Amino acid sequence: MKRVVACILAAALLSGCKTSPTGRTQIMMFPEHKMNELGAASFDQIKTEQPVEANTRTNQYVRCIADALIAQLPNKYAQQNWEVVVFKDDSANAFALPGGKIGVHTGLLKVAKNQHQLAAVMGHEVGHVIAQHGNERMTQSSFLQAGLQVSNAVLEMNDVQYRNAIMQGLGVGAQVGVALPFGRAHESEADIIGLELMAKAGFKPQGSVELWQNMEKLGGDRPMEFLSTHPSPDNRIEKLNGKMAEANSLFRAAQQKGLKPQCKV
């Protein structure tokens, strides 16, 4: 047990602290090149499992938005050769992976009604990548698993009754008390990064709010926010509106620079 605890502490010290684009302290234990490899491998697998949209205009539309956003990324990301793929999938979803990978589902194009709304989603997903949220989540998962193993060992050594029930409770507690709030923090941070990114690229920031209003109209059953990795649409809209004045300033500056995307499907 002592060796396990020592390993956890050593890993935490070796991984060190970093700072996210919004100034949040992060702990990450995986090298960036490894995350890029994992992202590329995952993307290749997705391409073998999901059909790819062949429509030229649709692909050009999505690529146009992606290029405008990528141009505003920090240099090490802007200089990557980003691969952008549109997948035939009815779900209103998109994703980005380390290593310069962006996927957009055709179902999202029915909810994101224009370039500004789609830029909000794509900017959000790219925000996850440049904030290295995947690395953080993998690190957190490793620490949680190690911590639960230590707890289990302590209970075994002390012959604690109802050990299985206690361990199940610890697992749920870790999920609700650590993992889910951690996930919501990432989603909120990606919203803000995406808002700034789309504004700098010349997309109207209000499109982000309109997008979540559209998502809200989709309805459907959602778990209460306390038990969800994603903030509710109302919560997201409130936080986005709180940053809208700054985003509009960035948008006006982009317009003055001549950044006026004309992406049309």
Accessible surface in RSA format (square Angstrom, percent):
REM  Atomic radii and reference values for relative SASA: ProtOr
REM  Chains: A
REM  Algorithm: Lee & Richards
REM  Probe-radius: 1.40
REM  Slices: 20
REM RES _ NUM      All-atoms   Total-Side   Main-Chain    Non-polar    All polar
REM                ABS   REL    ABS   REL    ABS   REL    ABS   REL    ABS   REL
RES MET A   1    84.23  43.6  44.29  29.3  39.93  95.1  45.02  38.3  39.21  51.9
RES LYS A   2   171.99  83.9 164.42 100.9   7.57  18.0 109.45  98.5  62.54  66.6
RES ARG A   3   201.92  84.8 198.17 101.0   3.74   8.9  78.99 107.9 122.93  74.5
RES VAL A   4    54.66  36.0  52.58  47.6   2.08   5.0  54.66  47.5   0.00   0.0
RES VAL A   5    57.35  37.7  57.35  51.9   0.00   0.0  57.35  49.8   0.00   0.0
RES ALA A   6    55.86  51.4  47.98  74.0   7.88  17.9  52.41  73.8   3.45   9.1
RES CYS A   7    84.55  64.0  76.68  85.5   7.87  18.5  27.75  70.3  56.79  61.2
RES ILE A   8    39.49  22.5  36.57  27.2   2.93   7.1  39.49  28.4   0.00   0.0
RES LEU A   9   107.18  59.7 106.90  76.5   0.28   0.7 107.02  75.2   0.16   0.4
RES ALA A  10    45.50  41.8  41.07  63.4   4.43  10.1  44.99  63.4   0.51   1.4
RES ALA A  11    22.92  21.1  16.40  25.3   6.52  14.8  21.97  30.9   0.95   2.5
RES ALA A  12    33.49  30.8  26.88  41.5   6.62  15.1  27.08  38.1   6.41  17.0
RES LEU A  13   147.96  82.4 125.85  90.0  22.11  55.6 128.92  90.5  19.04  51.2
RES LEU A  14   156.14  87.0 125.72  89.9  30.42  76.5 128.67  90.4  27.47  73.9
RES SER A  15    19.05  16.1   0.02   0.0  19.03  43.8   7.26  15.5  11.79  16.5
RES GLY A  16    27.65  34.1   0.00   N/A  27.65  34.1  27.64  75.9   0.00   0.0
RES CYS A  17    91.64  69.3  60.15  67.1  31.50  74.0  22.49  57.0  69.15  74.6
RES LYS A  18    97.30  47.5  88.81  54.5   8.49  20.2  61.46  55.3  35.83  38.2
RES THR A  19    96.62  68.7  69.16  70.1  27.45  65.4  37.69  50.6  58.92  89.1
RES SER A  20     5.49   4.6   0.00   0.0   5.49  12.7   0.43   0.9   5.07   7.1
RES PRO A  21    79.60  58.0  33.64  30.7  45.96 167.1  46.98  38.8  32.62 202.7
RES THR A  22    70.53  50.2  31.49  31.9  39.04  93.1  34.44  46.3  36.09  54.6
RES GLY A  23    52.91  65.3   0.00   N/A  52.91  65.3  25.24  69.3  27.67  62.0
RES ARG A  24    63.97  26.9  55.29  28.2   8.68  20.7  58.91  80.5   5.05   3.1
RES THR A  25    92.81  66.0  75.15  76.2  17.65  42.1  41.02  55.1  51.79  78.3
RES GLN A  26     5.39   3.0   3.88   2.8   1.51   3.6   1.51   3.2   3.88   2.9
RES ILE A  27    71.36  40.6  64.98  48.4   6.38  15.4  64.98  46.8   6.38  17.3
RES MET A  28     6.95   3.6   1.46   1.0   5.49  13.1   1.46   1.2   5.49   7.3
RES MET A  29    68.45  35.4  43.12  28.5  25.33  60.3  46.20  39.3  22.25  29.5
RES PHE A  30    49.09  24.6  43.11  26.7   5.98  15.6  44.20  26.8   4.89  14.0
RES PRO A  31    69.12  50.4  56.75  51.7  12.38  45.0  68.53  56.6   0.60   3.7
RES GLU A  32    57.48  33.0  49.72  37.6   7.76  18.5  26.33  50.9  31.16  25.4
RES HIS A  33   112.57  61.5 107.95  75.0   4.61  11.8  86.64  89.3  25.93  30.2
RES LYS A  34    83.22  40.6  83.22  51.1   0.00   0.0  39.53  35.6  43.69  46.5
RES MET A  35    13.28   6.9  13.10   8.7   0.18   0.4  13.10  11.1   0.18   0.2
RES ASN A  36    44.72  30.8  43.38  41.9   1.35   3.2  14.02  33.7  30.71  29.7
RES GLU A  37    93.79  53.8  83.87  63.5   9.92  23.6  46.30  89.6  47.49  38.8
RES LEU A  38    75.49  42.0  74.08  53.0   1.41   3.5  75.05  52.7   0.44   1.2
RES GLY A  39     4.18   5.2   0.00   N/A   4.18   5.2   3.54   9.7   0.63   1.4
RES ALA A  40    32.12  29.5  32.12  49.6   0.00   0.0  32.12  45.2   0.00   0.0
RES ALA A  41    62.30  57.3  49.96  77.1  12.34  28.1  56.47  79.5   5.83  15.5
RES SER A  42    49.71  42.0  45.34  60.5   4.37  10.1  18.76  40.0  30.95  43.4
RES PHE A  43     0.00   0.0   0.00   0.0   0.00   0.0   0.00   0.0   0.00   0.0
RES ASP A  44    72.96  51.1  71.11  70.8   1.85   4.4  26.29  61.9  46.67  46.5
RES GLN A  45   105.94  59.2 100.62  73.5   5.32  12.7  28.04  59.7  77.90  59.1
RES ILE A  46    40.85  23.2  40.57  30.2   0.28   0.7  40.85  29.4   0.00   0.0
RES LYS A  47    68.18  33.3  51.88  31.8  16.31  38.8  27.97  25.2  40.21  42.8
RES THR A  48   114.55  81.5  74.88  75.9  39.68  94.6  73.30  98.5  41.25  62.4
RES GLU A  49   116.90  67.1  81.51  61.7  35.39  84.3  40.18  77.7  76.72  62.6
RES GLN A  50    46.13  25.8  41.43  30.3   4.70  11.2  23.67  50.4  22.46  17.0
RES PRO A  51    81.55  59.4  68.69  62.6  12.86  46.7  80.64  66.6   0.91   5.7
RES VAL A  52    67.73  44.6  50.78  46.0  16.95  40.9  50.78  44.1  16.95  46.0
RES GLU A  53    29.70  17.1  27.16  20.5   2.54   6.1   1.82   3.5  27.88  22.8
RES ALA A  54    86.79  79.8  61.93  95.6  24.86  56.5  69.77  98.2  17.03  45.1
RES ASN A  55    75.26  51.9  64.55  62.4  10.71  25.8  16.72  40.2  58.53  56.6
RES THR A  56    87.28  62.1  80.30  81.4   6.97  16.6  50.39  67.7  36.88  55.8
RES ARG A  57   157.13  66.0 155.12  79.1   2.01   4.8  60.94  83.3  96.19  58.3
RES THR A  58    17.48  12.4  17.48  17.7   0.00   0.0   1.85   2.5  15.64  23.6
RES ASN A  59    43.64  30.1  40.31  39.0   3.32   8.0  23.55  56.7  20.08  19.4
RES GLN A  60   114.21  63.9 106.45  77.8   7.76  18.5  41.13  87.5  73.09  55.4
RES TYR A  61    14.29   6.7  12.41   7.1   1.88   4.9   9.41   7.1   4.88   6.0
RES VAL A  62     0.10   0.1   0.10   0.1   0.00   0.0   0.10   0.1   0.00   0.0
RES ARG A  63    84.48  35.5  84.48  43.1   0.00   0.0  44.32  60.6  40.15  24.3
RES CYS A  64    46.04  34.8  36.90  41.2   9.13  21.5  18.14  46.0  27.90  30.1
RES ILE A  65     0.00   0.0   0.00   0.0   0.00   0.0   0.00   0.0   0.00   0.0
RES ALA A  66     0.16   0.1   0.00   0.0   0.16   0.4   0.16   0.2   0.00   0.0
RES ASP A  67    67.19  47.1  60.29  60.0   6.90  16.3  28.36  66.7  38.83  38.7
RES ALA A  68    22.83  21.0  11.66  18.0  11.17  25.4  21.66  30.5   1.18   3.1
RES LEU A  69     0.77   0.4   0.77   0.6   0.00   0.0   0.77   0.5   0.00   0.0
RES ILE A  70    13.97   7.9  13.92  10.4   0.05   0.1  13.97  10.1   0.00   0.0
RES ALA A  71    69.90  64.3  39.43  60.8  30.48  69.3  47.71  67.2  22.20  58.8
RES GLN A  72    54.22  30.3  34.90  25.5  19.32  46.0   3.14   6.7  51.08  38.7
RES LEU A  73     9.60   5.3   0.30   0.2   9.31  23.4   0.55   0.4   9.06  24.4
RES PRO A  74    74.09  54.0  60.99  55.6  13.09  47.6  73.63  60.8   0.46   2.9
RES ASN A  75   111.29  76.7 105.05 101.5   6.24  15.0  17.30  41.6  93.99  90.8
RES LYS A  76   115.60  56.4  97.32  59.7  18.28  43.5  79.24  71.3  36.36  38.7
RES TYR A  77    15.27   7.1  15.27   8.7   0.00   0.0  14.03  10.5   1.23   1.5
RES ALA A  78    31.26  28.7  14.87  22.9  16.39  37.3  14.98  21.1  16.28  43.1
RES GLN A  79   144.56  80.8 109.26  79.8  35.30  84.1  45.03  95.8  99.53  75.5
RES GLN A  80    51.76  28.9  35.35  25.8  16.41  39.1  23.71  50.5  28.06  21.3
RES ASN A  81   142.81  98.5 119.85 115.8  22.96  55.3  40.05  96.4 102.76  99.3
RES TRP A  82     7.49   3.0   0.83   0.4   6.66  15.6   0.83   0.4   6.66  10.8
RES GLU A  83    46.91  26.9  43.43  32.9   3.48   8.3  28.36  54.9  18.55  15.1
RES VAL A  84    23.40  15.4   2.03   1.8  21.37  51.5   2.03   1.8  21.37  58.0
RES VAL A  85    14.86   9.8  13.31  12.1   1.54   3.7  14.86  12.9   0.00   0.0
RES VAL A  86     1.15   0.8   1.13   1.0   0.02   0.1   1.13   1.0   0.02   0.1
RES PHE A  87     0.00   0.0   0.00   0.0   0.00   0.0   0.00   0.0   0.00   0.0
RES LYS A  88   104.80  51.1  93.69  57.5  11.11  26.5  39.46  35.5  65.34  69.6
RES ASP A  89    41.99  29.4  33.66  33.5   8.32  19.7   9.20  21.7  32.78  32.7
RES ASP A  90   125.71  88.1 103.41 102.9  22.30  52.7  34.70  81.7  91.01  90.8
RES SER A  91    52.47  44.3  40.51  54.1  11.96  27.5  47.73 101.6   4.75   6.6
RES ALA A  92    31.24  28.7   9.56  14.7  21.68  49.3   9.57  13.5  21.67  57.4
RES ASN A  93    70.63  48.7  68.83  66.5   1.80   4.3   9.15  22.0  61.48  59.4
RES ALA A  94     3.72   3.4   0.48   0.7   3.24   7.4   0.48   0.7   3.24   8.6
RES PHE A  95    34.74  17.4  34.73  21.5   0.01   0.0  34.73  21.1   0.01   0.0
RES ALA A  96    11.79  10.8   0.00   0.0  11.79  26.8   0.00   0.0  11.79  31.2
RES LEU A  97    37.70  21.0  37.70  27.0   0.00   0.0  37.70  26.5   0.00   0.0
RES PRO A  98    29.71  21.7  29.27  26.7   0.44   1.6  29.71  24.5   0.00   0.0
RES GLY A  99    20.48  25.3   0.00   N/A  20.48  25.3   5.58  15.3  14.90  33.4
RES GLY A 100     0.00   0.0   0.00   N/A   0.00   0.0   0.00   0.0   0.00   0.0
RES LYS A 101    30.96  15.1  30.96  19.0   0.00   0.0   1.67   1.5  29.29  31.2
RES ILE A 102     1.25   0.7   1.25   0.9   0.00   0.0   1.25   0.9   0.00   0.0
RES GLY A 103     0.00   0.0   0.00   N/A   0.00   0.0   0.00   0.0   0.00   0.0
RES VAL A 104     0.00   0.0   0.00   0.0   0.00   0.0   0.00   0.0   0.00   0.0
RES HIS A 105    13.65   7.5  13.65   9.5   0.00   0.0  12.03  12.4   1.62   1.9
RES THR A 106    27.14  19.3  25.00  25.3   2.13   5.1  17.94  24.1   9.20  13.9
RES GLY A 107     2.89   3.6   0.00   N/A   2.89   3.6   0.56   1.5   2.33   5.2
RES LEU A 108     0.20   0.1   0.20   0.1   0.00   0.0   0.20   0.1   0.00   0.0
RES LEU A 109    40.57  22.6  24.21  17.3  16.35  41.1  24.39  17.1  16.18  43.5
RES LYS A 110   141.99  69.3 129.79  79.6  12.20  29.1  95.30  85.8  46.69  49.7
RES VAL A 111    12.11   8.0  10.38   9.4   1.72   4.1  12.11  10.5   0.00   0.0
RES ALA A 112     2.90   2.7   0.00   0.0   2.90   6.6   0.00   0.0   2.90   7.7
RES LYS A 113   141.31  68.9 108.28  66.4  33.03  78.6  71.44  64.3  69.87  74.4
RES ASN A 114    56.06  38.7  49.84  48.2   6.22  15.0  28.97  69.7  27.10  26.2
RES GLN A 115    23.54  13.2  21.14  15.5   2.40   5.7   5.44  11.6  18.10  13.7
RES HIS A 116    29.60  16.2  29.60  20.6   0.00   0.0  17.95  18.5  11.65  13.6
RES GLN A 117    10.50   5.9  10.50   7.7   0.00   0.0   0.00   0.0  10.50   8.0
RES LEU A 118     0.00   0.0   0.00   0.0   0.00   0.0   0.00   0.0   0.00   0.0
RES ALA A 119     0.00   0.0   0.00   0.0   0.00   0.0   0.00   0.0   0.00   0.0
RES ALA A 120    10.26   9.4   4.34   6.7   5.92  13.5   5.41   7.6   4.85  12.9
RES VAL A 121    15.56  10.2  11.94  10.8   3.61   8.7  15.56  13.5   0.00   0.0
RES MET A 122     0.29   0.1   0.02   0.0   0.27   0.6   0.26   0.2   0.03   0.0
RES GLY A 123     0.00   0.0   0.00   N/A   0.00   0.0   0.00   0.0   0.00   0.0
RES HIS A 124    14.86   8.1  14.86  10.3   0.00   0.0  11.13  11.5   3.73   4.3
RES GLU A 125    28.21  16.2  28.18  21.3   0.02   0.1   0.24   0.5  27.97  22.8
RES VAL A 126     0.27   0.2   0.27   0.2   0.00   0.0   0.27   0.2   0.00   0.0
RES GLY A 127     0.00   0.0   0.00   N/A   0.00   0.0   0.00   0.0   0.00   0.0
RES HIS A 128    27.03  14.8  26.05  18.1   0.97   2.5  21.63  22.3   5.40   6.3
RES VAL A 129    11.29   7.4   5.27   4.8   6.02  14.5   8.28   7.2   3.01   8.2
RES ILE A 130    19.14  10.9  10.11   7.5   9.03  21.8  10.11   7.3   9.03  24.5
RES ALA A 131     1.31   1.2   0.00   0.0   1.31   3.0   1.01   1.4   0.30   0.8
RES GLN A 132    34.73  19.4  28.68  21.0   6.05  14.4  13.78  29.3  20.95  15.9
RES HIS A 133     3.32   1.8   3.32   2.3   0.00   0.0   3.32   3.4   0.00   0.0
RES GLY A 134    32.44  40.0   0.00   N/A  32.44  40.0  25.17  69.1   7.27  16.3
RES ASN A 135     3.14   2.2   2.27   2.2   0.86   2.1   1.76   4.2   1.37   1.3
RES GLU A 136     3.60   2.1   2.65   2.0   0.96   2.3   0.19   0.4   3.41   2.8
RES ARG A 137    88.94  37.3  86.63  44.2   2.31   5.5  39.78  54.4  49.15  29.8
RES MET A 138    68.77  35.6  63.95  42.3   4.82  11.5  56.39  47.9  12.38  16.4
RES THR A 139     2.25   1.6   2.25   2.3   0.00   0.0   2.25   3.0   0.00   0.0
RES GLN A 140    27.66  15.5  23.39  17.1   4.27  10.2  17.10  36.4  10.56   8.0
RES SER A 141    54.71  46.2  52.64  70.2   2.07   4.8  24.49  52.2  30.22  42.3
RES SER A 142    44.06  37.2  31.70  42.3  12.36  28.5  21.89  46.6  22.17  31.1
RES PHE A 143    47.01  23.5  41.71  25.8   5.29  13.8  41.86  25.4   5.15  14.7
RES LEU A 144    42.89  23.9  40.07  28.7   2.81   7.1  42.19  29.6   0.70   1.9
RES GLN A 145   100.79  56.4 100.71  73.6   0.08   0.2  31.31  66.6  69.48  52.7
RES ALA A 146    20.63  19.0  18.73  28.9   1.90   4.3  20.09  28.3   0.54   1.4
RES GLY A 147    29.55  36.4   0.00   N/A  29.55  36.4  27.16  74.5   2.39   5.4
RES LEU A 148    39.54  22.0  38.71  27.7   0.83   2.1  38.98  27.4   0.56   1.5
RES GLN A 149   113.01  63.2 104.06  76.0   8.95  21.3  38.24  81.4  74.77  56.7
RES VAL A 150    24.28  16.0  23.26  21.1   1.02   2.5  24.28  21.1   0.00   0.0
RES SER A 151    36.51  30.9  30.46  40.7   6.05  13.9  11.45  24.4  25.06  35.1
RES ASN A 152    42.96  29.6  42.96  41.5   0.00   0.0   4.66  11.2  38.30  37.0
RES ALA A 153    28.71  26.4  26.68  41.2   2.03   4.6  28.60  40.3   0.11   0.3
RES VAL A 154    57.36  37.7  57.01  51.6   0.35   0.9  57.36  49.8   0.00   0.0
RES LEU A 155    23.07  12.8  22.88  16.4   0.19   0.5  22.88  16.1   0.19   0.5
RES GLU A 156    96.15  55.2  75.38  57.0  20.77  49.4  24.42  47.2  71.73  58.6
RES MET A 157   137.43  71.2  98.24  65.0  39.19  93.3  99.50  84.6  37.93  50.3
RES ASN A 158    97.86  67.5  73.63  71.2  24.23  58.3  20.93  50.4  76.93  74.4
RES ASP A 159   127.48  89.3 111.42 110.9  16.06  38.0  33.05  77.8  94.43  94.2
RES VAL A 160    53.51  35.2  40.41  36.6  13.10  31.6  45.10  39.2   8.40  22.8
RES GLN A 161   135.91  76.0 122.70  89.7  13.21  31.5  44.23  94.2  91.67  69.5
RES TYR A 162   170.64  79.7 151.21  86.0  19.44  50.6 117.46  88.3  53.18  65.6
RES ARG A 163    69.89  29.3  66.22  33.8   3.67   8.7   7.21   9.9  62.68  38.0
RES ASN A 164    99.28  68.5  95.80  92.6   3.48   8.4  24.06  57.9  75.22  72.7
RES ALA A 165    62.29  57.3  49.37  76.2  12.92  29.4  52.06  73.3  10.23  27.1
RES ILE A 166    69.43  39.5  61.80  46.0   7.63  18.4  68.19  49.1   1.23   3.3
RES MET A 167    35.06  18.2  30.02  19.9   5.05  12.0  30.50  25.9   4.57   6.1
RES GLN A 168   130.16  72.8 120.37  88.0   9.79  23.3  46.95  99.9  83.21  63.1
RES GLY A 169    42.30  52.2   0.00   N/A  42.30  52.2  34.09  93.6   8.21  18.4
RES LEU A 170    72.97  40.6  67.29  48.1   5.68  14.3  69.44  48.8   3.53   9.5
RES GLY A 171    25.28  31.2   0.00   N/A  25.28  31.2  18.69  51.3   6.58  14.7
RES VAL A 172    97.73  64.3  93.47  84.6   4.26  10.3  96.97  84.3   0.76   2.1
RES GLY A 173    40.07  49.4   0.00   N/A  40.07  49.4  34.54  94.8   5.53  12.4
RES ALA A 174    18.03  16.6  11.01  17.0   7.02  16.0  16.15  22.7   1.88   5.0
RES GLN A 175    89.30  49.9  87.74  64.1   1.56   3.7  31.15  66.3  58.15  44.1
RES VAL A 176    28.15  18.5  27.10  24.5   1.05   2.5  27.10  23.5   1.05   2.9
RES GLY A 177    51.78  63.9   0.00   N/A  51.78  63.9  29.38  80.6  22.39  50.2
RES VAL A 178    69.35  45.6  64.49  58.4   4.85  11.7  67.70  58.8   1.64   4.5
RES ALA A 179    19.52  18.0  13.78  21.3   5.74  13.1  13.78  19.4   5.74  15.2
RES LEU A 180    12.96   7.2  12.96   9.3   0.00   0.0  12.96   9.1   0.00   0.0
RES PRO A 181    49.02  35.7  42.84  39.1   6.18  22.5  44.32  36.6   4.70  29.2
RES PHE A 182    52.34  26.2  47.54  29.4   4.80  12.5  51.63  31.3   0.72   2.1
RES GLY A 183     4.47   5.5   0.00   N/A   4.47   5.5   4.33  11.9   0.14   0.3
RES ARG A 184    40.56  17.0  40.21  20.5   0.35   0.8  10.68  14.6  29.88  18.1
RES ALA A 185    42.58  39.1  30.09  46.4  12.48  28.4  39.18  55.2   3.40   9.0
RES HIS A 186     0.00   0.0   0.00   0.0   0.00   0.0   0.00   0.0   0.00   0.0
RES GLU A 187     8.95   5.1   8.95   6.8   0.00   0.0   0.06   0.1   8.89   7.3
RES SER A 188    21.17  17.9  18.83  25.1   2.34   5.4  17.00  36.2   4.16   5.8
RES GLU A 189    11.57   6.6   5.79   4.4   5.78  13.8  10.70  20.7   0.87   0.7
RES ALA A 190     0.00   0.0   0.00   0.0   0.00   0.0   0.00   0.0   0.00   0.0
RES ASP A 191    12.28   8.6   7.68   7.6   4.59  10.9   4.71  11.1   7.57   7.5
RES ILE A 192    24.21  13.8  24.21  18.0   0.00   0.0  24.21  17.4   0.00   0.0
RES ILE A 193    10.42   5.9   9.41   7.0   1.01   2.4   9.72   7.0   0.70   1.9
RES GLY A 194     0.83   1.0   0.00   N/A   0.83   1.0   0.83   2.3   0.00   0.0
RES LEU A 195     2.98   1.7   0.70   0.5   2.28   5.7   1.29   0.9   1.69   4.5
RES GLU A 196    64.00  36.7  64.00  48.4   0.00   0.0  11.11  21.5  52.88  43.2
RES LEU A 197    10.28   5.7   8.37   6.0   1.90   4.8   9.99   7.0   0.29   0.8
RES MET A 198     0.23   0.1   0.23   0.1   0.00   0.0   0.00   0.0   0.23   0.3
RES ALA A 199     0.00   0.0   0.00   0.0   0.00   0.0   0.00   0.0   0.00   0.0
RES LYS A 200    87.88  42.9  83.87  51.5   4.01   9.5  34.46  31.0  53.42  56.9
RES ALA A 201     3.05   2.8   0.00   0.0   3.05   6.9   0.86   1.2   2.18   5.8
RES GLY A 202     2.92   3.6   0.00   N/A   2.92   3.6   0.00   0.0   2.92   6.5
RES PHE A 203     0.00   0.0   0.00   0.0   0.00   0.0   0.00   0.0   0.00   0.0
RES LYS A 204   111.59  54.4 111.59  68.5   0.00   0.0  56.18  50.6  55.42  59.0
RES PRO A 205     2.21   1.6   2.21   2.0   0.00   0.0   2.21   1.8   0.00   0.0
RES GLN A 206    79.93  44.7  79.80  58.3   0.14   0.3  41.05  87.4  38.88  29.5
RES GLY A 207     1.44   1.8   0.00   N/A   1.44   1.8   0.72   2.0   0.72   1.6
RES SER A 208     4.33   3.7   4.33   5.8   0.00   0.0   4.33   9.2   0.00   0.0
RES VAL A 209     2.99   2.0   2.99   2.7   0.00   0.0   2.99   2.6   0.00   0.0
RES GLU A 210    62.59  35.9  62.18  47.0   0.41   1.0  19.89  38.5  42.70  34.9
RES LEU A 211     1.26   0.7   1.26   0.9   0.00   0.0   1.26   0.9   0.00   0.0
RES TRP A 212    44.26  17.8  44.26  21.4   0.00   0.0  36.01  19.2   8.25  13.4
RES GLN A 213    80.13  44.8  77.77  56.8   2.36   5.6  19.51  41.5  60.62  46.0
RES ASN A 214    24.16  16.7  20.71  20.0   3.45   8.3   5.39  13.0  18.77  18.1
RES MET A 215    31.07  16.1  26.90  17.8   4.17   9.9  16.21  13.8  14.86  19.7
RES GLU A 216    63.63  36.5  55.94  42.3   7.69  18.3  27.50  53.2  36.14  29.5
RES LYS A 217   167.14  81.5 132.40  81.2  34.74  82.7  91.35  82.2  75.79  80.7
RES LEU A 218   106.71  59.4  75.84  54.3  30.87  77.6  78.77  55.3  27.94  75.2
RES GLY A 219    40.34  49.7   0.00   N/A  40.34  49.7  27.48  75.4  12.86  28.8
RES GLY A 220    67.89  83.7   0.00   N/A  67.89  83.7  39.47 108.3  28.41  63.6
RES ASP A 221   155.19 108.7 120.69 120.1  34.50  81.6  40.28  94.8 114.91 114.6
RES ARG A 222   120.68  50.7  90.78  46.3  29.90  71.2  54.28  74.2  66.40  40.2
RES PRO A 223    87.36  63.7  66.38  60.5  20.98  76.3  78.80  65.1   8.57  53.3
RES MET A 224   123.44  63.9 106.11  70.2  17.33  41.3  83.38  70.9  40.06  53.1
RES GLU A 225    57.91  33.2  48.49  36.7   9.43  22.4  25.34  49.0  32.57  26.6
RES PHE A 226   116.73  58.4 108.82  67.4   7.91  20.6 113.29  68.7   3.44   9.8
RES LEU A 227    79.21  44.1  65.55  46.9  13.67  34.4  65.55  46.0  13.67  36.8
RES SER A 228    17.38  14.7  14.03  18.7   3.35   7.7   5.27  11.2  12.12  17.0
RES THR A 229    52.42  37.3  49.85  50.5   2.57   6.1  35.99  48.3  16.43  24.8
RES HIS A 230    90.61  49.5  87.34  60.7   3.27   8.4  60.58  62.4  30.03  34.9
RES PRO A 231     7.15   5.2   2.29   2.1   4.85  17.6   2.29   1.9   4.85  30.2
RES SER A 232    34.98  29.6  30.31  40.5   4.66  10.7  28.88  61.5   6.09   8.5
RES PRO A 233     7.34   5.3   7.34   6.7   0.00   0.0   7.34   6.1   0.00   0.0
RES ASP A 234    94.75  66.4  88.16  87.7   6.59  15.6  31.07  73.1  63.67  63.5
RES ASN A 235    40.76  28.1  36.44  35.2   4.32  10.4   6.47  15.6  34.29  33.1
RES ARG A 236     6.01   2.5   4.27   2.2   1.74   4.1   1.95   2.7   4.06   2.5
RES ILE A 237    25.82  14.7  25.82  19.2   0.00   0.0  25.82  18.6   0.00   0.0
RES GLU A 238   128.09  73.5 118.29  89.5   9.80  23.3  44.37  85.8  83.72  68.4
RES LYS A 239   101.29  49.4  93.83  57.6   7.47  17.8  64.35  57.9  36.94  39.3
RES LEU A 240     2.87   1.6   2.87   2.1   0.00   0.0   2.87   2.0   0.00   0.0
RES ASN A 241    74.72  51.5  59.45  57.4  15.27  36.8  22.85  55.0  51.87  50.1
RES GLY A 242    62.94  77.6   0.00   N/A  62.94  77.6  35.20  96.6  27.74  62.1
RES LYS A 243    79.84  38.9  79.26  48.6   0.58   1.4  34.11  30.7  45.73  48.7
RES MET A 244    17.81   9.2  17.81  11.8   0.00   0.0  17.75  15.1   0.06   0.1
RES ALA A 245    77.03  70.8  65.00 100.3  12.03  27.4  72.16 101.6   4.87  12.9
RES GLU A 246    99.60  57.2  93.23  70.5   6.37  15.2  47.48  91.8  52.12  42.6
RES ALA A 247     0.87   0.8   0.39   0.6   0.48   1.1   0.50   0.7   0.37   1.0
RES ASN A 248    49.30  34.0  49.30  47.6   0.00   0.0   7.05  17.0  42.26  40.8
RES SER A 249    55.75  47.1  48.60  64.9   7.15  16.5  30.50  64.9  25.25  35.4
RES LEU A 250    55.17  30.7  52.77  37.7   2.40   6.0  53.51  37.6   1.66   4.5
RES PHE A 251    34.87  17.4  34.87  21.6   0.00   0.0  34.87  21.1   0.00   0.0
RES ARG A 252   132.79  55.8 131.25  66.9   1.54   3.7  59.61  81.5  73.17  44.3
RES ALA A 253    41.69  38.3  38.01  58.7   3.68   8.4  40.15  56.5   1.54   4.1
RES ALA A 254     2.83   2.6   0.93   1.4   1.90   4.3   2.45   3.5   0.38   1.0
RES GLN A 255    52.00  29.1  46.00  33.6   6.00  14.3  18.32  39.0  33.68  25.5
RES GLN A 256   157.99  88.3 118.46  86.6  39.54  94.1  47.70 101.5 110.29  83.7
RES LYS A 257   160.98  78.5 124.25  76.2  36.73  87.4  78.55  70.7  82.43  87.8
RES GLY A 258    52.50  64.7   0.00   N/A  52.50  64.7  27.07  74.3  25.44  57.0
RES LEU A 259    60.76  33.8  58.16  41.6   2.60   6.5  60.76  42.7   0.00   0.0
RES LYS A 260   118.34  57.7 101.82  62.5  16.52  39.3  45.65  41.1  72.69  77.4
RES PRO A 261    21.25  15.5   6.38   5.8  14.87  54.0  18.13  15.0   3.12  19.4
RES GLN A 262   127.36  71.2 103.47  75.6  23.89  56.9  50.87 108.3  76.49  58.0
RES CYS A 263     6.49   4.9   0.00   0.0   6.49  15.2   1.39   3.5   5.10   5.5
RES LYS A 264   158.89  77.5 136.04  83.5  22.85  54.4  84.15  75.7  74.73  79.6
RES VAL A 265    90.65  59.6  74.18  67.2  16.47  39.7  76.72  66.7  13.93  37.8
END  Absolute sums over single chains surface
CHAIN  1 A    13884.4      11404.2       2480.2       7900.5       5983.9
END  Absolute sums over all chains
TOTAL         13884.4      11404.2       2480.2       7900.5       5983.9
